[in-house]
Amino acid sequence: MNCSIARALDVLGESWTLLILRDVLSGLRRYDQLEASLGIATNVLAARLKRLTELGLLERRAYRERPRRYEYVATERARDLAPVLIGLLQWGDKHLAGAAGPPRTLVHNGCGRPATTELVCVECREPIAQHGVRLIGPLRAKAV
């Protein structure tokens, strides 16, 4: 499909994929850490880690020789997803947290205070509101 969102969903659309990336980007690198954090079946975790490595989102590195053990390190491709994950977190906090409120707080490492993000235009620094952008380029509507 000629759509970047569709292509991204082809890679990231399965929920375990985003949760694994969330944990790796948060500092969990070892298989047992990921398994404990996610409560995921081992066969599912192994398959997702293999796919994320093949897609260039994670790099598998040995951290011990005997027995040989590996950790999973986020590549630039995965680190570039941080704004997407933060956006999903903020959306979930706002619309799905319920009366109990958000389960975690996003904290800025620089100042130590709770953080929220805002999408801004890199050229003029103006916030980008809901209707402040448009897609240009060919759109192919299917005849019904």
C-alpha positions, 0 to 999 in steps of 0.5 A, a space after each residue: 500500500 502506498 501509505 507510510 502509516 500502513 507500512 509502519 503498521 505492517 512492522 509495528 501493528 502487533 501490540 507485543 512489538 510496541 510493548 517490547 520496544 517500550 521496555 527496551 527503550 526504557 532500559 530493559 535489555 535482557 530476555 529474562 527482564 523483558 519476559 518478567 516485565 511483559 508477562 509474555 509467553 516465551 515463544 511469542 517473545 522469542 519470535 518478536 525479538 527475532 523479527 525486531 532484530 531482522 527489521 533492524 529495530 534491535 541489535 542482539 549483542 552477547 554480554 556473557 560467553 559461558 553460557 552465551 547470553 544476549 541482550 537487545 539494544 535499540 537501534 537508531 530506527 527504534 529510538 526514532 519511535 520514542 515520540 510515537 510511543 510517548 504520543 500513545 502514552 499521553 493519548 492513553 493517559 488522557 482517554 483511557 486511564 479512568 478514575 484511577 489515573 495514569 499508571 505511570 508518570 513520564 518524567 523529563 531526565 533533564 529537569 526531573 519534572 513530569 513531562 508532556 510533549 507538544 508537536 511543533 513545526 520545526 521551521 516556525 516553532 508553532 504548535 501543530 494543532 489537530 487541523 494545522 497540517 495537511 497531506 499533499 501528494 497523490 491520493 488514489 480513491 478506489 471506485 465503489 
